[in-house]
Amino acid sequence: MDFQQSIEKCLKNYANFNGRATRSEYWWFILFGVLVSLGTTFIDFVIDSTGNFVLFNSIASLALLIPQLSVGCRRLHDTGKSGWWQLLYLTIIGGIVVLVWLVTETTKKKNHFGPVPKK
């Protein structure tokens, strides 16, 4: 899956927490979120160089929160884990554990979250 396909699929499945997502789908969408954040931070800085104005970055972050959580959930499903494990992000050590799961290779067989996703 390439960058554009990942963005289209993740935004189309905005709040779909069911199914599975490949590593490429997840990481391309995370890259998209980082690029949007950098762009909106730059726009906010141009408007007010003191750093007190964060309107555009806040709006973009809120708009991408649900799709990032849903693709994270689907990515964890792909490794055979529940999406609820994302709650470990609330702890420092737990965030490292979730990161390891997110970079883990796809389970190459059908699991209780669905069939192997198409590439």
C-alpha positions in Angstrom: 0.0 0.0 0.0 1.4 3.4 -0.9 1.0 6.8 0.8 -2.1 8.0 -1.1 -3.9 4.6 -0.8 -3.3 4.6 3.0 -4.7 8.1 3.5 -7.7 7.3 1.4 -8.4 4.0 3.2 -7.9 5.5 6.7 -10.1 8.5 6.0 -12.7 6.4 4.4 -12.7 4.1 7.5 -12.7 7.2 9.7 -14.2 5.6 12.8 -14.1 1.9 11.8 -12.5 0.0 14.7 -13.2 -3.4 13.1 -11.0 -5.5 10.8 -7.2 -5.4 10.3 -4.7 -2.9 8.9 -1.2 -3.7 7.4 1.9 -2.1 8.7 2.3 0.0 5.6 -1.3 1.3 6.0 -0.7 2.3 9.6 2.8 3.9 9.2 1.9 5.8 6.0 -1.1 7.3 7.8 1.0 8.2 10.9 3.5 9.9 8.5 0.5 11.8 7.0 -0.5 12.9 10.5 3.0 14.1 11.3 3.2 16.1 8.0 -0.2 17.7 8.7 1.0 18.6 12.2 4.2 20.2 10.8 2.3 22.1 8.2 -0.4 23.5 10.6 2.3 24.3 13.2 4.1 26.4 10.5 0.9 28.2 9.6 0.2 28.9 13.3 3.7 30.2 13.7 3.4 32.5 10.7 0.2 34.0 12.1 1.7 34.5 15.6 5.5 33.9 16.0 5.2 33.9 19.8 3.8 30.3 19.7 0.6 31.3 21.6 -1.6 30.8 18.5 -2.3 27.1 17.9 -5.7 27.1 16.3 -5.0 25.3 13.1 -2.8 22.7 14.7 -5.5 22.0 17.3 -8.2 21.6 14.7 -6.0 19.2 12.6 -5.1 17.2 15.7 -8.7 16.8 16.7 -9.7 15.9 13.2 -7.1 13.2 12.9 -7.5 11.8 16.4 -10.3 9.3 15.7 -8.8 7.9 12.4 -5.4 7.5 14.1 -7.0 5.6 16.9 -9.1 3.5 14.6 -6.1 2.6 12.3 -4.1 1.8 15.4 -6.9 -0.5 16.6 -7.0 -2.3 13.3 -3.2 -2.6 13.2 -3.2 -4.2 16.7 -6.0 -6.5 15.4 -3.6 -7.5 12.6 -1.1 -8.7 15.2 -3.8 -10.6 17.1 -4.2 -8.0 19.9 -7.2 -6.1 21.0 -7.4 -2.4 20.1 -8.0 -1.6 23.8 -4.2 -2.1 24.3 -3.8 1.4 23.0 -4.7 2.5 26.5 -1.2 1.6 27.4 -0.1 4.8 25.7 -1.2 6.5 29.0 1.9 5.0 30.6 5.5 5.4 29.3 6.5 1.8 29.4 3.1 0.7 28.0 3.7 3.0 25.0 6.9 1.2 24.2 5.1 -2.2 24.4 2.4 -0.9 22.0 5.1 0.4 19.6 6.7 -3.0 19.5 3.4 -4.6 18.6 2.7 -1.9 15.9 6.0 -2.8 14.1 5.5 -6.5 14.5 4.9 -8.4 11.2 1.3 -9.2 10.1 -0.2 -12.5 11.4 -0.2 -14.4 8.1 -3.4 -16.3 8.9 -7.0 -15.5 9.6 -7.6 -14.5 13.2 -10.7 -13.6 15.2 -10.5 -10.0 13.9 -10.8 -11.1 10.2 -8.8 -12.4 7.2 -5.4 -11.3 6.3 -5.6 -7.8 4.8 -4.8 -7.2 1.1 -1.6 -5.3 0.4 
